């Protein structure tokens, strides 16, 4: 960013900020690298491919807290160093942990200018032209005011490779609007079954969906092959799903062979939920007037209604028991905040079904164990862990819907909605839209599924030409045989989770 003119004065950063930068970048001074888990997420290679592809100068990794975004950053940095990238050509900045007394007007730009002058000791463009590019990693950059404008100026004036991570979906999305053509987004959800299998030493169990392969979901044959893939790897699939059912999908739940459930629930509550309720709300520029106690109560209701689509007015009535005069718009504001943090994913009805009706998005949790930590009511998903308690089975069915919706909420190249019941129009749990194609999905999580009786709504949806659907999916608890020639494909939830 420096131009070599004699009038240029390099920025002077507060000493506490400089100290923090040196601590976060031990490779500058040949200090020991931070310890990272030996097992890697599938996303690490995907992120690296995006960096190397030069499709866009910025790669954004967005996902809820504690899914391993910072760890993946460090693993990519470790690879770059092992491949011979000079240590002083890499910088990592954790904005949610930086502390300094004096304000920095444009922290992203000033930190990079300081790095260029004091660490790299050459202009970033000169290094890039010499075949030695600079890599800069920003953690939670979206917490900085005007972050996207600063990044836009940075990548427009320097040939730098930037990786940013964040747990605010909306703020990254808004930044992407102003960074059009300069940013490529990689979504980081909780662990997939194939990743749990790798973390736990089960397998081999590889993801079925190729990178950028979501267009395949519009073909019935793809779902049939997926169902067969699950049957072919049933033992590993079922064991990985059992562990997912019991411990959820946060990486810290599977980094060690033995996980204490009490400690796990405490960690989820403290590092995921409470940090969201306290830190994320405090840092939010989009919801400055949100009441923390109201948000906490609405979040508890979101957990209770996971996999369902209650009206916001009905939730407001429940909140009004400890509060006075809470209305649907206030509940909607809380839900929007939760959706922005990606701990909750809201699946909205099909647009053409929304005419003059109250908004009723389907509530999906990033991980089903969040519900257990908030309501003290663990509900398993694996068939062998479920009892004959009908109430438990009903809740498990709702959580299965929540798990399915959350898994596809941010999938590229497709959109997902639900269809509420409207008069004679039957409810459809989910509708996946891939281009002009629609794939209706029903979740039937009971012990026994009758494909004739339990798929009537799917067949009615397919029969309507305006819906542009040629087949439907029923998500089940266990493997269910599909009659040859049927336009319905049965896929267990465990097999569906092998996609990723």
C-alpha positions, -999 to +999 in steps of 0.1 A: +000+000+000+030+023+004+039+040-029+075+050-023+068+087-023+089+108+001+057+122+016+045+089+029+045+085+067+040+049+079+013+046+106+022+043+143-001+018+161-007+017+199+019-005+215-007-028+230-020-034+195+015-041+182+021-065+211-011-084+203-002-086+166+031-101+175+015-127+198-010-137+171+018-141+146+045-161+163+060-172+129+073-136+125+098-142+152+104-180+148+083-187+179+064-219+184+032-223+162-001-225+181-012-261+186-040-272+163-060-305+162-043-331+140-077-339+123-089-315+097-122-305+084-131-310+048-134-273+045-096-267+049-088-280+014-119-262+000-107-229+015-072-234+001-085-242-034-105-209-033-073-190-022-052-206-050-079-203-077-076-164-077-114-162-086-116-134-061-090-117-039-111-123-007-123-156+006-149-152+034-156-181+058-188-176+076-204-198+102-217-199+138-193-197+168-171-227+177-173-246+144-135-243+139-131-212+117-101-199+136-086-234+136-090-238+099-073-204+094-043-217+114-042-249+095-041-231+062-013-208+075+006-239+086+004-253+051+016-221+036+046-220+059+054-257+052+053-249+015+079-222+018+059-190+020+081-165+040+067-161+075+068-123+072+045-125+042+016-138+064-004-119+089-033-130+111-055-105+130-082-115+155-104-085+158-126-099+185-096-103+208-076-071+200-074-046+228-058-012+226-064+021+245-062+046+217-087+044+189-075+035+154-096+052+128-093+026+100-079-004+117-078-028+088-059-004+065-036+010+092-027-025+104-019-036+069+002-005+063+020-011+096+026-047+086+039-037+052+064-012+066+075-030+098+071-068+091+072-075+053+097-045+048+085-043+011+055-031-007+029-058-010+026-051-048+064-054-052+063-088-034+034-100-055+052-089-087+082-108-076+061-140-073+059-140-035+023-128-026+012-117+008-016-136+027-036-117+053-062-135+076-088-114+094-109-131+121-143-115+129-135-086+107-171-078+103-171-063+138-151-034+125-171-004+113-168+002+075-149-031+073-161-038+037-151-004+025-116-008+039-112-043+024-125-029-010-098-002-009-072-028+002-078-053-026-083-026-052-049-011-045-028-041-036-023-076-050-030-092-016-048-125-008-073-120+020-092-146+041-118-133+065-139-153+090-171-142+107-201-154+127-225-127+115-242-139+084-260-106+076-230-083+081-208-105+058-237-107+033-240-069+034-203-066+029-204-089+000-228-065-018-202-037-017-174-062-025-191-077-056-166-094-078-139-093-050-152-119-025-160-157-026-179-171+004-174-205+020-200-216+045-188-234+076-215-253+095-211-279+122-193-311+115-207-334+088-210-372+094-179-378+073-159-354+094-172-369+127-161-403+113-126-390+106-124-373+140-135-405+157-114-429+136-144-445+119-146-452+083-136-446+056-167-424+052-162-398+025-187-370+016-210-380-013-214-345-027-186-331-048-175-295-042-199-272-061-221-302-069-254-289-055-270-288-090-271-326-087-299-324-062-324-317-089-320-352-103-339-382-088-310-405-098-287-386-075-309-392-045-312-428-053-274-431-055-272-413-022-296-438-006-275-467-019-243-450-007-258-450+028-267-487+026-232-495+013-216-478+043-243-486+068-220-497+097-198-466+096-228-443+089-248-456+118-218-453+142-210-418+131-247-408+134-250-424+168-221-401+180-237-371+163-270-380+179-254-381+214-228-353+211-239-331+183-216-317+156-193-291+173-156-301+167-147-298+204-172-326+210-152-350+189-116-340+194-111-365+221-123-402+221-143-398+254-166-368+258-182-359+291-217-348+283-220-325+313-188-307+304-198-306+268-232-290+276-214-264+298-190-256+270-218-252+245-238-229+268-208-208+278-188-206+245-217-207+220-249-195+236-238-171+263-211-156+241-238-150+215-262-135+240-236-112+256-208-105+232-225-107+198-254-085+210-231-060+225-211-058+192-242-057+170-245-025+150-278-038+134-297-044+167-286-017+191-319-015+210-324-052+215-332-062+252-308-090+263-335-106+286-360-106+258-335-120+234-327-148+259-364-157+263-370-157+225-340-179+220-354-204+246-386-204+226-366-210+194-351-240+210-384-253+221-400-249+186-370-262+166-382-278+134-416-260+137-430-227+123-450-210+150-463-175+144-444-146+159-476-134+175-480-167+193-444-165+205-450-129+217-479-140+238-457-166+255-430-140+261-456-116+276-459-138+307-427-123+322-428-091+300-454-066+291-464-054+257-441-075+236-454-078+200-446-098+169-422-072+154-401-074+185-400-112+184-391-109+147-362-086+156-349-111+180-352-139+155-335-119+129-306-114+153-304-151+161-304-159+124-276-134+118-254-151+143-261-184+125-269-202+157-305-203+144-314-207+107-348-194+096-364-212+066-391-190+051-422-200+032-423-200-005-427-164-016-458-170-037-475-185-006-469-154+016-497-132+003-515-114+032-503-140+057-483-136+089-446-146+086-440-181+099-404-192+092-394-227+102-369-225+130-338-246+126-309-249+151-273-250+140-269-281+162-296-301+180-276-303+212-281-265+217-317-274+226-307-298+252-284-273+269-311-247+270-341-268+280-323-295+299-341-321+278-317-343+257-335-359+228-315-384+206-319-387+169-304-422+163-330-450+161-312-472+187-312-444+212-349-435+209-374-451+233-411-459+227-420-426+245-444-410+219-436-375+232-398-381+227-404-395+193-424-364+183-397-340+195-371-362+177-391-357+145-391-319+150-353-320+156-349-341+125-366-314+105-344-288+122-313-307+113-323-311+077-331-275+073-300-262+090-278-285+068-291-268+036-298-233+049-267-218+033-260-243+005-247-225-026-266-227-059-300-235-043-326-221-020-348-239+006-383-230+018-413-246+034-449-247+024-474-241+052-509-255+049-532-231+032-568-243+028-567-274+006-530-270-001-511-295+020-481-286+042-447-296+028-418-296+052-392-283+028-390-274-009-355-273-024-352-251-054-323-257-078-327-233-108-361-239-122-365-273-105-383-279-072-377-309-050-404-313-022-392-330+010-412-345+038-396-357+071-413-388+085-393-398+115-415-424+130-405-460+135-425-473+105-431-454+073-458-463+048-447-448+015-482-448+001-499-432+031-471-409+043-462-393+010-496-381-002-487-344+002-455-350-018-474-367-046-500-339-047-473-314-050-456-333-078-489-336-096-494-298-098-476-287-131-470-252-117-447-266-090-422-279-116-414-310-095-409-345-110-400-364-078-400-360-040-379-370-010-390-385+022-365-383+051-368-413+074-353-426+106-340-458+090-335-473+056-369-478+037-371-497+005-385-476-024-407-495-050-391-496-085-405-469-107-417-447-079-412-409-080-406-409-043-371-416-029-367-425+008-335-413+024-326-418+061-315-386+079-282-403+086-277-409+049-287-374+039-260-361+063-234-381+043-238-355+015-212-332+031 
